[in-house]
Amino acid sequence: MKREMTSRLVRSRFGVGLMVLGSALSAPLSGAFAQDTARAWIQIEAQPSLRQATQAASGYARSLPAVNGFALGGRWYGIALGPYNAPDARALLRQLRASGAIPRDAFVSDGASYGQQFWPVGAQTGQTAQSVTVPQVDTAPLPATDLPSTQDIARDLAANSATGATGATDTEARIEAQVEEAIAVELPDETPAQARRSEAALDRAARDALQVALAWAGFYDGRIDGAFGAGTRASMAAWQAAQGYTQTGVLTTRERGELLSDYQAVLDALGMELVRDDTTGIAVEMPKGLVQFDAYAPPFARYVEKDGSGVQVLLISQTGDQATLGGLYEILQTLKIVPLDGERSLKNGSFDLSGADGTRVTYATAKLVNGTVKGFVLVWPAGDDKRRRMAMEAMKTSFAPISGAVLPDAYGAGAAQDIDLLAGLEIRRADRVSSGVYVDAAGHILTTAQAVAECREITLDADTSATLTTLGDGFALLTPDTATAPLGIAGFAAATPRLQSEVMVAGFPYEGRLGAATLNYGTLADTKGLNNEAGVLRLAMNAMPSEAGGPVLADTGAVVGLLADEDGARVLPEGVSFARDLDSITAFLSGAGVTITASTSSLDLGPDVLVQTGRDMAVMVSCWK
């Protein structure tokens, strides 16, 4: 339905005192109204037929005074309380919503869209408030000569209810016929000159609200500054064209009302509400119609989806400095709720990051405030960009740290303990984790072709992006996207060790959960495959899939092979693994333009040195599809 709107800035930023319910409702035309000529109504609902609207008005009138009904145009009929002065209407709206006396999506209207009055029958609404933002419309009551009284209508409705009848009564039919005849002639709109005059009287908040609504509707991408320059005029003309109106670039009062009512309808559905959380030390407007508080899980206060909305909010609050901020920036990107694709920016004192995929769109921001990190994360379903932008901008604009309050490092009991969870949130894991080895000082990495097959993104040790530069013969060469200085690089052996020699694989059998590469020990069982294939080493070793691509080391620390992927076409006996040999590796690297380094060590290294040597040259390769 079409509805009028009070600017979000006015509605949500300026507090008003609550009134006593009874006195507020009973004085719609009292002296209080004379003190503020900005007439306002509380619109409760709209109905698509006069019969339904009359029945609804009758129901509200049993418990609420000052109930009125107006034709809205387009065969819609609105039920409203009032009129009141604007501050009283806003205060009363909150009180009635909280008490459950009226629907949650009721809102304050200036009455600009109200046409012929149908309830109470014969009522006189009084002179329209003298304000340039409210058009002068004919609100005279319906002719009362042959219309039934309010009591007649109530009696007919009661009779219908008692008998179970659902059709319109004779009374309702008479009213509907006369109202439709009365509103058949559309109310005149403003001329361009009148539109400019009414627009000129708008205050800054009202002008800002129009730009916000135009931006929400997708017609304006400039600054919200209240200045109606060429960009704003062009957006107004584009909006008029889209609605089928004359393209003047100046919105009439009616057009402004329609634009703002569409915006307000969405805003009301979001339920944007200022939340003050003294535990986290944050005050922010939040879409309370779509989320509800769940728990404190440091460093977050979690607000989960309501009624299947798919929306989540995390308030960020912890003590810390720039290092803490940077750590949080990295950690957030490991969460499943933060998709990979998006803009990321870490600055001195703040960060912003976003991510989007086919399921969700996420925005996160935080900043340093007096030794604390405060911010928020907003997760929204994909494909709902207008409402998401509206909520995100409201949260960014209203966000305010509360001095002296911060979420403790430990809060509550019974928190889930799981390596795949951070504060109860699932950490995003790569689709495949493999191992690799640094082969030169420039940071090039050798791994298996299968390790990076069909990857949309490749990362090294979970935090450095890499690009696939060469692929062939079951091998892949990766180049880090940023300059890398490896702690160690592969030194290749001059020859393959003797059979039954002890060998080790440096890799990541537990997909990085241990934080560093480990050594897996075995022996060299053969220098060819099961079918006498050349270029293959058979190892007496139990290897995990994520160790594939790791360097096979002799006891001197020299690289003698690269652990191969499992063959999915057959099931091998326990203790059997395969690796690619030195000749295959050197041929591939030579073709890729990499100059290898020969190992100069001839002595057996001790266990501790071998472990460190393997860790320095091994790298975890993550594939994100």
RANORUR-V863142 format. One record per residue. RES is the residue in one letter. SS is DSSP state (hx for helix, st for strand, lp for the rest). Layout:
res:RES ss:SS
res:RES ss:SS
This chain:
res:M ss:lp
res:K ss:lp
res:R ss:lp
res:E ss:lp
res:M ss:lp
res:T ss:lp
res:S ss:lp
res:R ss:hx
res:L ss:hx
res:V ss:hx
res:R ss:hx
res:S ss:hx
res:R ss:hx
res:F ss:lp
res:G ss:lp
res:V ss:lp
res:G ss:lp
res:L ss:lp
res:M ss:lp
res:V ss:lp
res:L ss:hx
res:G ss:hx
res:S ss:hx
res:A ss:hx
res:L ss:hx
res:S ss:lp
res:A ss:lp
res:P ss:lp
res:L ss:lp
res:S ss:lp
res:G ss:hx
res:A ss:hx
res:F ss:hx
res:A ss:hx
res:Q ss:hx
res:D ss:lp
res:T ss:lp
res:A ss:lp
res:R ss:st
res:A ss:st
res:W ss:st
res:I ss:st
res:Q ss:st
res:I ss:st
res:E ss:st
res:A ss:st
res:Q ss:st
res:P ss:lp
res:S ss:lp
res:L ss:hx
res:R ss:hx
res:Q ss:hx
res:A ss:hx
res:T ss:hx
res:Q ss:hx
res:A ss:hx
res:A ss:hx
res:S ss:hx
res:G ss:hx
res:Y ss:hx
res:A ss:hx
res:R ss:lp
res:S ss:lp
res:L ss:lp
res:P ss:lp
res:A ss:lp
res:V ss:st
res:N ss:st
res:G ss:st
res:F ss:st
res:A ss:st
res:L ss:st
res:G ss:st
res:G ss:lp
res:R ss:lp
res:W ss:st
res:Y ss:st
res:G ss:st
res:I ss:st
res:A ss:st
res:L ss:st
res:G ss:st
res:P ss:st
res:Y ss:st
res:N ss:st
res:A ss:hx
res:P ss:hx
res:D ss:hx
res:A ss:hx
res:R ss:hx
res:A ss:hx
res:L ss:hx
res:L ss:hx
res:R ss:hx
res:Q ss:hx
res:L ss:hx
res:R ss:hx
res:A ss:hx
res:S ss:hx
res:G ss:lp
res:A ss:lp
res:I ss:lp
res:P ss:lp
res:R ss:lp
res:D ss:lp
res:A ss:lp
res:F ss:st
res:V ss:st
res:S ss:st
res:D ss:lp
res:G ss:lp
res:A ss:lp
res:S ss:lp
res:Y ss:lp
res:G ss:lp
res:Q ss:lp
res:Q ss:st
res:F ss:st
res:W ss:st
res:P ss:lp
res:V ss:lp
res:G ss:lp
res:A ss:lp
res:Q ss:lp
res:T ss:lp
res:G ss:lp
res:Q ss:lp
res:T ss:lp
res:A ss:lp
res:Q ss:lp
res:S ss:lp
res:V ss:lp
res:T ss:lp
res:V ss:lp
res:P ss:lp
res:Q ss:lp
res:V ss:lp
res:D ss:lp
res:T ss:lp
res:A ss:lp
res:P ss:st
res:L ss:lp
res:P ss:lp
res:A ss:lp
res:T ss:lp
res:D ss:lp
res:L ss:lp
res:P ss:lp
res:S ss:lp
res:T ss:hx
res:Q ss:hx
res:D ss:hx
res:I ss:hx
res:A ss:hx
res:R ss:hx
res:D ss:hx
res:L ss:hx
res:A ss:hx
res:A ss:hx
res:N ss:hx
res:S ss:hx
res:A ss:hx
res:T ss:hx
res:G ss:lp
res:A ss:lp
res:T ss:lp
res:G ss:lp
res:A ss:lp
res:T ss:lp
res:D ss:hx
res:T ss:hx
res:E ss:hx
res:A ss:hx
res:R ss:hx
res:I ss:hx
res:E ss:hx
res:A ss:hx
res:Q ss:hx
res:V ss:hx
res:E ss:hx
res:E ss:hx
res:A ss:hx
res:I ss:lp
res:A ss:lp
res:V ss:lp
res:E ss:lp
res:L ss:lp
res:P ss:lp
res:D ss:lp
res:E ss:lp
res:T ss:lp
res:P ss:hx
res:A ss:hx
res:Q ss:hx
res:A ss:hx
res:R ss:hx
res:R ss:hx
res:S ss:hx
res:E ss:hx
res:A ss:hx
res:A ss:lp
res:L ss:lp
res:D ss:lp
res:R ss:hx
res:A ss:hx
res:A ss:hx
res:R ss:hx
res:D ss:hx
res:A ss:hx
res:L ss:hx
res:Q ss:hx
res:V ss:hx
res:A ss:hx
res:L ss:hx
res:A ss:hx
res:W ss:hx
res:A ss:lp
res:G ss:lp
res:F ss:lp
res:Y ss:lp
res:D ss:lp
res:G ss:lp
res:R ss:lp
res:I ss:lp
res:D ss:lp
res:G ss:lp
res:A ss:lp
res:F ss:lp
res:G ss:lp
res:A ss:hx
res:G ss:hx
res:T ss:hx
res:R ss:hx
res:A ss:hx
res:S ss:hx
res:M ss:hx
res:A ss:hx
res:A ss:hx
res:W ss:hx
res:Q ss:hx
res:A ss:hx
res:A ss:hx
res:Q ss:hx
res:G ss:lp
res:Y ss:lp
res:T ss:lp
res:Q ss:lp
res:T ss:lp
res:G ss:lp
res:V ss:lp
res:L ss:lp
res:T ss:lp
res:T ss:hx
res:R ss:hx
res:E ss:hx
res:R ss:hx
res:G ss:hx
res:E ss:hx
res:L ss:hx
res:L ss:hx
res:S ss:hx
res:D ss:hx
res:Y ss:hx
res:Q ss:hx
res:A ss:hx
res:V ss:hx
res:L ss:hx
res:D ss:hx
res:A ss:hx
res:L ss:hx
res:G ss:lp
res:M ss:st
res:E ss:st
res:L ss:st
res:V ss:st
res:R ss:st
res:D ss:st
res:D ss:lp
res:T ss:lp
res:T ss:lp
res:G ss:lp
res:I ss:st
res:A ss:st
res:V ss:st
res:E ss:st
res:M ss:st
res:P ss:st
res:K ss:lp
res:G ss:lp
res:L ss:lp
res:V ss:st
res:Q ss:st
res:F ss:st
res:D ss:st
res:A ss:st
res:Y ss:st
res:A ss:st
res:P ss:lp
res:P ss:lp
res:F ss:st
res:A ss:st
res:R ss:st
res:Y ss:st
res:V ss:st
res:E ss:st
res:K ss:lp
res:D ss:lp
res:G ss:lp
res:S ss:lp
res:G ss:lp
res:V ss:lp
res:Q ss:st
res:V ss:st
res:L ss:st
res:L ss:st
res:I ss:st
res:S ss:st
res:Q ss:st
res:T ss:st
res:G ss:lp
res:D ss:lp
res:Q ss:hx
res:A ss:hx
res:T ss:hx
res:L ss:hx
res:G ss:hx
res:G ss:hx
res:L ss:hx
res:Y ss:hx
res:E ss:hx
res:I ss:hx
res:L ss:hx
res:Q ss:lp
res:T ss:lp
res:L ss:st
res:K ss:lp
res:I ss:lp
res:V ss:lp
res:P ss:lp
res:L ss:lp
res:D ss:lp
res:G ss:lp
res:E ss:lp
res:R ss:st
res:S ss:st
res:L ss:st
res:K ss:st
res:N ss:lp
res:G ss:lp
res:S ss:st
res:F ss:st
res:D ss:st
res:L ss:st
res:S ss:st
res:G ss:st
res:A ss:st
res:D ss:lp
res:G ss:lp
res:T ss:lp
res:R ss:st
res:V ss:st
res:T ss:st
res:Y ss:st
res:A ss:st
res:T ss:st
res:A ss:st
res:K ss:st
res:L ss:st
res:V ss:st
res:N ss:lp
res:G ss:lp
res:T ss:st
res:V ss:st
res:K ss:st
res:G ss:st
res:F ss:st
res:V ss:st
res:L ss:st
res:V ss:st
res:W ss:st
res:P ss:st
res:A ss:lp
res:G ss:lp
res:D ss:lp
res:D ss:hx
res:K ss:hx
res:R ss:hx
res:R ss:hx
res:R ss:hx
res:M ss:hx
res:A ss:hx
res:M ss:hx
res:E ss:hx
res:A ss:hx
res:M ss:hx
res:K ss:hx
res:T ss:hx
res:S ss:hx
res:F ss:lp
res:A ss:st
res:P ss:st
res:I ss:lp
res:S ss:lp
res:G ss:lp
res:A ss:lp
res:V ss:lp
res:L ss:lp
res:P ss:lp
res:D ss:lp
res:A ss:lp
res:Y ss:lp
res:G ss:lp
res:A ss:lp
res:G ss:lp
res:A ss:lp
res:A ss:lp
res:Q ss:lp
res:D ss:lp
res:I ss:lp
res:D ss:lp
res:L ss:st
res:L ss:st
res:A ss:lp
res:G ss:lp
res:L ss:st
res:E ss:st
res:I ss:st
res:R ss:lp
res:R ss:lp
res:A ss:lp
res:D ss:lp
res:R ss:st
res:V ss:st
res:S ss:st
res:S ss:st
res:G ss:st
res:V ss:st
res:Y ss:st
res:V ss:lp
res:D ss:lp
res:A ss:lp
res:A ss:lp
res:G ss:lp
res:H ss:lp
res:I ss:st
res:L ss:st
res:T ss:st
res:T ss:st
res:A ss:lp
res:Q ss:hx
res:A ss:hx
res:V ss:hx
res:A ss:lp
res:E ss:lp
res:C ss:lp
res:R ss:lp
res:E ss:st
res:I ss:st
res:T ss:st
res:L ss:st
res:D ss:lp
res:A ss:lp
res:D ss:lp
res:T ss:st
res:S ss:st
res:A ss:st
res:T ss:st
res:L ss:st
res:T ss:st
res:T ss:st
res:L ss:st
res:G ss:st
res:D ss:lp
res:G ss:lp
res:F ss:st
res:A ss:st
res:L ss:st
res:L ss:st
res:T ss:st
res:P ss:st
res:D ss:lp
res:T ss:lp
res:A ss:lp
res:T ss:lp
res:A ss:lp
res:P ss:lp
res:L ss:lp
res:G ss:lp
res:I ss:lp
res:A ss:lp
res:G ss:st
res:F ss:st
res:A ss:lp
res:A ss:lp
res:A ss:lp
res:T ss:lp
res:P ss:lp
res:R ss:lp
res:L ss:lp
res:Q ss:lp
res:S ss:lp
res:E ss:st
res:V ss:st
res:M ss:st
res:V ss:st
res:A ss:st
res:G ss:st
res:F ss:lp
res:P ss:lp
res:Y ss:lp
res:E ss:lp
res:G ss:lp
res:R ss:lp
res:L ss:lp
res:G ss:lp
res:A ss:lp
res:A ss:lp
res:T ss:st
res:L ss:st
res:N ss:st
res:Y ss:st
res:G ss:st
res:T ss:st
res:L ss:st
res:A ss:st
res:D ss:st
res:T ss:lp
res:K ss:lp
res:G ss:lp
res:L ss:lp
res:N ss:lp
res:N ss:lp
res:E ss:lp
res:A ss:lp
res:G ss:lp
res:V ss:st
res:L ss:st
res:R ss:st
res:L ss:st
res:A ss:st
res:M ss:lp
res:N ss:lp
res:A ss:lp
res:M ss:lp
res:P ss:hx
res:S ss:hx
res:E ss:hx
res:A ss:lp
res:G ss:lp
res:G ss:lp
res:P ss:st
res:V ss:st
res:L ss:st
res:A ss:lp
res:D ss:lp
res:T ss:lp
res:G ss:lp
res:A ss:lp
res:V ss:st
res:V ss:st
res:G ss:st
res:L ss:st
res:L ss:st
res:A ss:lp
res:D ss:lp
res:E ss:lp
res:D ss:lp
res:G ss:lp
res:A ss:lp
res:R ss:lp
res:V ss:lp
res:L ss:lp
res:P ss:lp
res:E ss:lp
res:G ss:lp
res:V ss:st
res:S ss:st
res:F ss:st
res:A ss:st
res:R ss:st
res:D ss:lp
res:L ss:hx
res:D ss:hx
res:S ss:hx
res:I ss:hx
res:T ss:hx
res:A ss:hx
res:F ss:hx
res:L ss:hx
res:S ss:hx
res:G ss:hx
res:A ss:lp
res:G ss:lp
res:V ss:lp
res:T ss:lp
res:I ss:lp
res:T ss:st
res:A ss:st
res:S ss:lp
res:T ss:lp
res:S ss:lp
res:S ss:lp
res:L ss:lp
res:D ss:lp
res:L ss:lp
res:G ss:lp
res:P ss:hx
res:D ss:hx
res:V ss:hx
res:L ss:hx
res:V ss:hx
res:Q ss:hx
res:T ss:hx
res:G ss:hx
res:R ss:hx
res:D ss:hx
res:M ss:hx
res:A ss:st
res:V ss:st
res:M ss:st
res:V ss:st
res:S ss:st
res:C ss:st
res:W ss:st
res:K ss:lp
